[in-house]
Amino acid sequence: MSRSTSTKCLYATGLVLVSLASATVVTAVADDRVAQPRPRIPAPPLAERTRPDALKKPTQSQPSAQHLYLIRTTLLLLENANRTGNYTVLRDTAGPIFQQRHSAADLAIAFQKIRGTVDLAPAAVIMPSLTRPPVITPEKQLHLVGILPGAPSPVAFEMIFEPVGGHWRLSALAVGAAPA
């Protein structure tokens, strides 16, 4: 079996994110949003849009390069925070409202449930799948929901990013073991 075929088989396992009820959720609601223009997402070339396989709507998709970067860096920041017990870097790289509402100690308490039980290190090398298409909310926030395949169990995540100074910064985060 080729590498590309085995990768497709890995992502076609049919894992569906049902809920994040058991996930740790940390949110920050912004009272005053930073107004940024909505990023334009280019349409795929016409040849790709008219292919028969392009007309099928997949239940899971690979994230774009920018979304992959945001997912991986966020999960790896949380993994390092969980391993060290130091949530300062996770907090300091988040958006300003998140920083104002959550101290590093608050984050340590919030993520205590997944510390030592959910391994996020595979985010460095395993391709996550988005279980819903990326959405820009009316508040100009980027909402990503997906799953990181892994053993013994996959990891479900939900992330919201707000635009700050031309960069996406973490606004809300939910991470937990995905239901089988």
N, C-alpha and C positions, 0 to 999 in steps of 0.2 A: 504494500500500500504506500502511495506517495505521501510526502509530508503534508501537502496541501489537503489531500483526502482525509488523512488522520486528524488534521486540525478541524476540518468541516464536521467530522464525526464527533469530535469532542464538543463542539458547540451545538450539535443537533441532538443533544441528550434529552431535550424536552423539559429542562428545568424551568419552572415558571415561578415567578415571585408572586406569592399569594398575598402576603401581608408582612409588614414589619412590626407586628404586634409585640414580639419578644425582643425587638432591637432596641438599642440604646439610642435615644433621640436627644439631640441638643439643638436648640433653635435660637435664633435672634431675629426679632421682628424690627425692621427699620421703621422709624417714625419719619425720618427725612431722607428720602432716597437721593442718590447722586444721579442726576440726569445724564445719560449717555445715549448716543445714537444706537439704535438696534443694529447689531452686526448683520451684514448681508451674507447669506449662505448661498453660494453659487449652485445653480441647477446642474445636474449631471449632463454630459454631452448628449445631444439628441440621439445618437446611435445607441447609447446605453438606455435611454428612456423608452425606446421602441423595441428593445429585445424582449422576447416573451418571458424570460425569467425575471426581468426587471419589473414586470407588471404584477408579479406575485408579491404580496405584502408579508414579509417575514415577521415572526413573533419576537425574534431577537435579532439584534444587528450589532455589528462592530462599530465602536465609536470612531469619530473622526480623530485626526491627530491631536487637535486642540483638546477635545473632550477626553481622549486617552491620557494626555498629560495631566489634566485636572484630576481625573479619577486616581491615577497612579500616585501622584504626589500627595494627594489627600490621604489615601489609604496607607501609604508608607509613613507619612507624618504621624498618623494615628498609631501605626504599629510601633514606631520608635517611642512614642509617648507611653504606650502601654508597657513596653519592655523596660523603660527607664523609670517610669513613674513621674516623669517630668513633662507636663503638658504646656509648658511655656511657649515653645516654638509653634505648636499647633495653634495656640491662641493668638500669638503675635503675627502669624501669617494670615489670619482670618480678617474679615471685614471689620470696620470700626464699631458698628453696632454690636456685633458678636463679641468683640473685645470688651466693650463697656458692660455687657450683661453677664459675662462669664469669666470668672477668675480661673487660673490654672488649677486651683484646688477644687473648684466646682466641676471642672472637666474630669479631674481624677475620680471624683465621686460618680459622675454620670457614666463614665466608661468602665467602672469597676466590674460590672456584670460580664463584659466581654474580655477583660484582661485575663490572659492565660488560657482562655477557652477558644478564642477565635484567632486563627493565624492569618494575618494580613500580608505577611512577607511575600507570598506568591504573586502579589500584585506587581512586583518588579518584573516578572517574566511571563506571567499568564495573561492572555488577552481577555479583558472583561467583556461581557455582552450587555447591551442595553436592552431592557425588557419593555421600555416605552421609548418612543422617539424623544430626543432632546426638545425642550420647550423653553421659549423665552416668554416669561409671564408678563402680564400688563404692567407689573412693577419693574420691568426690565431686568428680571433675574433669570438666570439659567438654571433649569431644573433637570437633573440627570438621575435616572433610576435604572439599576441594573443588578447584575450578578457576577461574581468572580468565581468561576469553576474551581473546584479544589477538593482535596481529600483531607480529612474524612468527610467533610461536608462543604458545600459551596457557601459563599458569603454574599448576603444581600446588602445592597447599599442604596441610599437615597441622599443626594447632595443638592444643595441650592447655593448658587454663587451670585454675588452682586458685583456690579461694575464699580471699580474704584480706581481713579487715575488711569483709565484705559486698560486695566487688568481685572480679571475675574478673581474675587476674593470670597472665601468660604463664608456663607451666611447661616447655613443649617446643615446638619449631618445626622444620618441614621445609619447604623451598621449593626448587623447581627447575622447569626447562622440562618441560612435560607432553609425553608421547609423542603424536605426531600420530595 
